[in-house]
Amino acid sequence: MARKPVKKSVQTASKVPAGDPKHAARATRSAGRKTRSSLLDGASRLFKERGLAGASISDIAAAADAFPSQITYYFRTKEALFVEAACRDMLYVAREAEGAALKADTPRDYTRALVESVTATDSVAFFAEALTLTRRRQDLAPLVERTIERLHGEGLRAYAGQIERHGWNTLRDPDTTSRRFWAVAIGVMVEGYAMGRSPDELCSEMLRVLGEQATTKPVGDSAHLHLVGERDASRSSSSEAETSS
């Protein structure tokens, strides 16, 4: 009796190696971050051009090549998107300003580089609108608060680094200098936009209000960081008197 040929077993679908779920999750997150970033880019441009009321969700989605439902998925509301876009733009401006100021060799050049970078864009005024919006939407205030703290923290780090690097005499402590810079920037930009001032006029006004922030280190002064003030001056005079006696 002839033997029946043995059929080869067909590999079941369950034995086929499945795709790496971790890789799929990473790909999904990466695509989500890209979509989110595109929505913020489109929103930033349209909000600056048309304002909060003039930029519709459908327009923003079209500008980002996305669906309107993706805006509500990632940001919940148009107001939340407005605030996040403004906060992101503000941090970008700060980073660019600090990068430009790193090339400065004197305190005056350092301040001018910061001011020119900040006044060359309308991102500070955009951020000021977000500040006003959070007055009515307190649920959005934490994002603004975190952004302001980052501005101050990174500004402090950058300024203190320049003081240490060049040995300048700062007229105020670095933290106060950083906070004062951004407070002046927001105030001058809001007032300037309301009065129709040009970027050059905004720059001049901001430099005028800020004034001198630091001076170069005198020759022979080995101190890395020196805070100039009445208390320092009196201590210096007392030390000189004791030395001479």
C-alpha positions as CSV (number, residue, x, y, z in Angstrom):
1,M,0.0,0.0,0.0
2,A,1.5,3.3,-1.0
3,R,2.3,5.8,1.7
4,K,0.5,9.1,1.6
5,P,2.8,12.0,1.3
6,V,3.2,13.9,4.5
7,K,2.0,17.5,4.2
8,K,4.3,20.1,5.6
9,S,2.6,22.0,8.4
10,V,1.8,25.6,7.6
11,Q,3.2,28.0,10.1
12,T,0.4,29.6,12.0
13,A,0.0,33.3,12.3
14,S,0.6,33.0,16.0
15,K,4.2,31.7,15.3
16,V,5.1,34.6,13.1
17,P,7.2,37.1,15.1
18,A,5.2,40.1,15.9
19,G,6.5,43.7,15.6
20,D,8.3,45.1,18.5
21,P,5.6,46.9,20.6
22,K,8.2,49.2,22.1
23,H,9.3,50.3,18.7
24,A,5.6,50.9,17.7
25,A,5.1,53.0,20.8
26,R,8.2,55.0,20.2
27,A,7.1,55.6,16.6
28,T,3.7,56.7,17.8
29,R,5.2,59.1,20.3
30,S,7.6,60.5,17.7
31,A,4.7,61.1,15.2
32,G,2.7,62.7,18.0
33,R,5.5,65.1,18.9
34,K,5.9,66.0,15.2
35,T,2.2,66.7,14.8
36,R,2.1,68.7,18.0
37,S,5.1,70.8,16.9
38,S,3.6,71.4,13.5
39,L,0.4,72.6,15.2
40,L,2.3,75.0,17.4
41,D,4.3,76.3,14.4
42,G,1.1,77.0,12.4
43,A,-0.7,78.5,15.4
44,S,2.2,80.8,16.3
45,R,2.2,82.3,12.8
46,L,-1.6,82.7,12.5
47,F,-2.1,84.0,16.0
48,K,0.6,86.7,15.4
49,E,-1.0,87.7,12.1
50,R,-4.7,87.5,13.1
51,G,-4.9,87.4,16.9
52,L,-6.7,84.8,19.0
53,A,-10.2,85.6,17.6
54,G,-9.1,85.8,14.0
55,A,-7.3,82.4,13.7
56,S,-9.8,79.6,13.6
57,I,-9.1,76.0,14.6
58,S,-9.7,74.8,11.0
59,D,-7.2,77.4,9.7
60,I,-4.6,76.4,12.2
61,A,-5.1,72.7,11.4
62,A,-4.8,73.4,7.6
63,A,-1.6,75.4,8.2
64,A,-0.2,72.4,10.0
65,D,-1.5,69.8,7.5
66,A,-3.5,68.3,10.4
67,F,-7.1,67.7,11.4
68,P,-9.1,70.1,13.7
69,S,-9.8,67.2,16.0
70,Q,-6.0,66.9,16.6
71,I,-6.0,70.4,18.1
72,T,-8.5,69.4,20.7
73,Y,-6.7,66.1,21.2
74,Y,-3.3,67.7,22.0
75,F,-4.4,71.1,23.4
76,R,-8.1,70.8,24.4
77,T,-8.9,74.4,23.5
78,K,-7.8,77.1,21.1
79,E,-6.9,79.3,24.2
80,A,-4.6,76.6,25.6
81,L,-2.9,76.3,22.1
82,F,-2.5,80.1,22.1
83,V,-0.8,80.2,25.5
84,E,1.5,77.3,24.8
85,A,2.5,78.7,21.4
86,A,3.3,82.1,23.0
87,C,5.3,80.4,25.8
88,R,7.3,78.4,23.3
89,D,8.1,81.4,21.2
90,M,9.2,83.3,24.2
91,L,11.7,80.6,25.2
92,Y,13.0,80.5,21.6
93,V,13.6,84.2,21.7
94,A,15.4,84.0,25.0
95,R,17.7,81.2,23.7
96,E,18.5,83.2,20.5
97,A,19.2,86.4,22.5
98,E,21.5,84.6,24.9
99,G,23.4,83.0,22.0
100,A,23.9,86.4,20.3
101,A,25.0,88.0,23.6
102,L,27.7,85.3,24.1
103,K,29.9,87.1,21.5
104,A,29.9,90.4,23.6
105,D,33.1,91.4,25.3
106,T,31.7,94.3,27.3
107,P,28.7,94.7,29.5
108,R,27.3,97.4,27.2
109,D,27.6,95.1,24.1
110,Y,26.1,92.3,26.0
111,T,23.0,94.3,26.9
112,R,22.7,95.6,23.4
113,A,22.9,92.2,21.9
114,L,20.1,90.9,24.1
115,V,17.9,93.9,23.5
116,E,18.4,93.9,19.7
117,S,17.4,90.2,19.6
118,V,14.4,90.7,21.7
119,T,13.0,93.8,19.9
120,A,13.6,92.3,16.4
121,T,10.6,89.9,16.9
122,D,7.0,90.3,18.0
123,S,7.2,87.2,20.2
124,V,7.4,89.2,23.4
125,A,4.2,91.0,22.6
126,F,2.6,87.6,21.7
127,F,3.6,86.4,25.1
128,A,2.2,89.5,26.8
129,E,-1.2,88.6,25.2
130,A,-0.9,85.2,26.7
131,L,-0.3,86.8,30.1
132,T,-3.5,88.8,29.7
133,L,-5.5,85.7,28.6
134,T,-4.5,83.8,31.7
135,R,-6.1,86.4,33.8
136,R,-9.5,85.0,32.6
137,R,-8.2,81.4,32.3
138,Q,-6.5,80.6,35.5
139,D,-6.2,76.9,34.4
140,L,-3.6,78.1,31.9
141,A,-1.6,80.1,34.4
142,P,0.8,77.2,35.5
143,L,2.3,77.1,31.9
144,V,3.0,80.8,32.0
145,E,4.5,80.6,35.5
146,R,6.8,77.8,34.4
147,T,7.8,79.8,31.3
148,I,8.6,82.9,33.4
149,E,10.7,80.8,35.8
150,R,12.6,79.3,33.0
151,L,13.3,82.7,31.5
152,H,14.6,83.9,34.9
153,G,16.6,80.8,35.6
154,E,18.2,80.6,32.2
155,G,18.8,84.3,32.1
156,L,20.5,84.1,35.5
157,R,22.7,81.3,34.4
158,A,23.7,83.1,31.2
159,Y,24.4,86.4,32.9
160,A,26.3,84.9,35.8
161,G,28.4,82.9,33.3
162,Q,29.4,86.1,31.5
163,I,30.2,87.8,34.8
164,E,32.4,84.9,35.8
165,R,34.0,84.7,32.3
166,H,34.9,88.4,31.9
167,G,35.1,89.4,35.6
168,W,32.6,92.3,35.2
169,N,31.3,94.3,38.1
170,T,27.6,93.8,38.1
171,L,25.5,96.7,39.5
172,R,22.9,94.3,40.8
173,D,22.9,90.7,41.7
174,P,22.5,88.5,38.7
175,D,19.0,87.2,39.6
176,T,17.7,90.7,40.0
177,T,19.3,91.7,36.7
178,S,17.7,88.8,34.8
179,R,14.2,89.4,36.3
180,R,14.5,93.1,35.7
181,F,15.5,92.6,32.1
182,W,12.4,90.6,31.2
183,A,10.1,92.8,33.1
184,V,11.4,95.8,31.2
185,A,11.3,94.0,27.9
186,I,7.6,93.1,28.3
187,G,6.6,96.5,29.5
188,V,8.5,98.4,26.7
189,M,7.2,96.0,24.0
190,V,3.6,96.2,25.1
191,E,3.7,100.0,25.3
192,G,5.7,100.3,22.1
193,Y,3.3,98.2,20.1
194,A,0.3,100.2,21.4
195,M,2.0,103.4,20.3
196,G,3.2,102.0,16.9
197,R,6.9,102.2,17.6
198,S,9.4,100.6,15.2
199,P,11.9,97.9,16.3
200,D,14.7,100.5,16.3
201,E,12.6,102.8,18.6
202,L,11.8,99.8,20.8
203,C,15.5,99.0,21.0
204,S,16.5,102.5,21.9
205,E,13.8,102.8,24.6
206,M,14.6,99.5,26.2
207,L,18.3,100.4,26.3
208,R,17.5,103.7,27.9
209,V,15.3,102.2,30.6
210,L,17.8,99.4,31.4
211,G,20.8,101.7,31.6
212,E,24.1,100.3,32.7
213,Q,23.9,96.8,34.2
214,A,27.6,96.1,34.8
215,T,31.0,97.6,34.3
216,T,34.3,96.1,33.3
217,K,36.7,94.9,36.0
218,P,39.4,97.4,36.9
219,V,43.0,96.3,36.1
220,G,44.5,94.3,39.0
221,D,41.1,93.3,40.5
222,S,41.2,89.5,40.9
223,A,37.7,89.1,42.1
224,H,35.5,87.1,39.7
225,L,32.2,88.5,40.9
226,H,31.9,91.9,42.6
227,L,28.6,93.5,43.5
228,V,28.9,97.3,43.5
229,G,27.0,99.1,46.2
230,E,27.2,101.4,49.2
231,R,27.9,98.5,51.6
232,D,30.8,97.2,49.4
233,A,32.2,100.7,49.0
234,S,32.2,101.3,52.8
235,R,33.9,97.9,53.4
236,S,36.5,98.7,50.8
237,S,37.2,102.1,52.4
238,S,37.5,100.6,55.8
239,S,39.9,97.9,54.5
240,E,42.1,100.5,52.8
241,A,42.2,102.6,56.0
242,E,43.3,99.6,58.1
243,T,45.9,98.7,55.5
244,S,47.4,102.2,55.4
245,S,47.6,102.4,59.1
